[in-house]
Amino acid sequence: MEEKYLELNKNNWNNRVSGHLASDFYRMEAFHAGENSLKEIELALLGDIQGKSVLHLQCHFGQDTLSMARMGAKVTGVDFSEKAIEAAQELARELSIKANFHCCDVYRAPQFITEKFDIVYTTYGTIGWLPDLDRWAQVVSHFLKPNGKFIFVEFHPVVWMFDDDFNQLAYNYFQDEPIVEEVSGSYADKSMQITDTTITWNHGLSEVYQALQNAGLSIDHFSEYPFSPYDCLKDLIEVEPNRFQVKQLVNKIPMVYALTAHPKND
Ligand SMILES: C[S@@+](CC[C@H](N)C(=O)[O-])C[C@H]1O[C@@H](n2cnc3c(N)ncnc32)[C@H](O)[C@@H]1O
């Protein structure tokens, strides 16, 4: 099972990279000109990261990783997509930004990276690709320095209960089984000519909480937001600048949550 989901999902992510780089969604021209790709929620949680070492898990093609480098951090990005990591390395070269990128499965990262970090960071569309949150939290914990900080921002599990049109509840909140789907296009460009099978998992909030606790982390901050900073789902409307909500569910559902945690050190 593990080999199968990794192969299918990696193929899908490799197929998305060129389309994402060319998409309006990722605003590459503005990024080249110096725009910071990070959004208000994570910027507030990061604060001043000048001189801090940051491990960015599931970094895609490195836009956010390189944004943190521009903010003065020493950055390392990890992603299992070869195409994404090649694009990240190329982008870093083009922009003359110092960054390390590793191509590997999140669960295997401790086999390839020996350093410990001030901040472990992962955001938006990450844990849904992972079957086992205990293993994920152990990886996070493994990489944190004793006084380090974990920063996590993710789409809310309530969002993933709906069908694509947000018209009905299609999935259980408590869904242990993997979701196997044929997906066409991508959130960054719905017209992308790709159709792939993906395997994903819905993880409830208590599962995240328990996994972090089990891995020896203590949660310092937890918040939920009625908006997404990305216009990445069907029929969203911009209720305020860079705050998107589902047209027929404005202020009715949580769309994103964020937390920070630190090692208990007892
Ligand atoms: C939605 S993207 C993350 C988006 C990110 N916030 C950004 O900067 O654009 C999810 C990323 O997770 C990566 N990924 C999925 N499963 C993975 C795994 N098992 N190990 C490592 N990376 C994985 C994909 O290649 C993809 O780049």
The ligand as an SDF file (V2000), in Angstrom:
LIG
                    3D

 27 29  0  0  0  0  0  0  0  0999 V2000
   -0.3930   21.4710   -1.8440 C   0  0  0  0  0  0  0  0  0  0  0  0
    1.3430   21.2910   -1.9900 S   0  0  0  0  0  0  0  0  0  0  0  0
    1.9580   22.2710   -0.7050 C   0  0  0  0  0  0  0  0  0  0  0  0
    1.7260   23.6200   -1.1090 C   0  0  0  0  0  0  0  0  0  0  0  0
    2.6140   24.5940   -0.4530 C   0  0  0  0  0  0  0  0  0  0  0  0
    1.9040   25.2610    0.5900 N   0  0  0  0  0  0  0  0  0  0  0  0
    3.1680   25.5680   -1.4640 C   0  0  0  0  0  0  0  0  0  0  0  0
    4.1210   26.1920   -1.1030 O   0  0  0  0  0  0  0  0  0  0  0  0
    2.7210   25.6680   -2.5970 O   0  0  0  0  0  0  0  0  0  0  0  0
    1.6530   19.6670   -1.3690 C   0  0  0  0  0  0  0  0  0  0  0  0
    3.0840   19.2090   -1.6140 C   0  0  0  0  0  0  0  0  0  0  0  0
    3.2670   17.9920   -0.8740 O   0  0  0  0  0  0  0  0  0  0  0  0
    4.1430   17.1630   -1.6110 C   0  0  0  0  0  0  0  0  0  0  0  0
    3.9630   15.8030   -1.0840 N   0  0  0  0  0  0  0  0  0  0  0  0
    2.8490   15.0340   -1.1120 C   0  0  0  0  0  0  0  0  0  0  0  0
    3.0670   13.8700   -0.4650 N   0  0  0  0  0  0  0  0  0  0  0  0
    4.3520   13.9020   -0.0210 C   0  0  0  0  0  0  0  0  0  0  0  0
    5.1600   13.0020    0.7110 C   0  0  0  0  0  0  0  0  0  0  0  0
    4.6980   11.8130    1.1010 N   0  0  0  0  0  0  0  0  0  0  0  0
    6.4300   13.3560    1.0000 N   0  0  0  0  0  0  0  0  0  0  0  0
    6.9260   14.5620    0.5760 C   0  0  0  0  0  0  0  0  0  0  0  0
    6.2020   15.4720   -0.1270 N   0  0  0  0  0  0  0  0  0  0  0  0
    4.9200   15.1390   -0.4200 C   0  0  0  0  0  0  0  0  0  0  0  0
    3.7350   17.3690   -3.0560 C   0  0  0  0  0  0  0  0  0  0  0  0
    4.7500   17.0200   -3.9680 O   0  0  0  0  0  0  0  0  0  0  0  0
    3.4110   18.8780   -3.0670 C   0  0  0  0  0  0  0  0  0  0  0  0
    4.5160   19.6130   -3.4940 O   0  0  0  0  0  0  0  0  0  0  0  0
  1  2  1  0
  2  3  1  0
  2 10  1  0
  3  4  1  0
  4  5  1  0
  5  6  1  0
  5  7  1  0
  7  8  2  0
  7  9  1  0
 10 11  1  0
 11 12  1  0
 11 26  1  0
 12 13  1  0
 13 14  1  0
 13 24  1  0
 14 15  1  0
 14 23  1  0
 15 16  2  0
 16 17  1  0
 17 18  1  0
 17 23  2  0
 18 19  1  0
 18 20  2  0
 20 21  1  0
 21 22  2  0
 22 23  1  0
 24 25  1  0
 24 26  1  0
 26 27  1  0
M  CHG  2   2   1   9  -1
M  END
$$$$
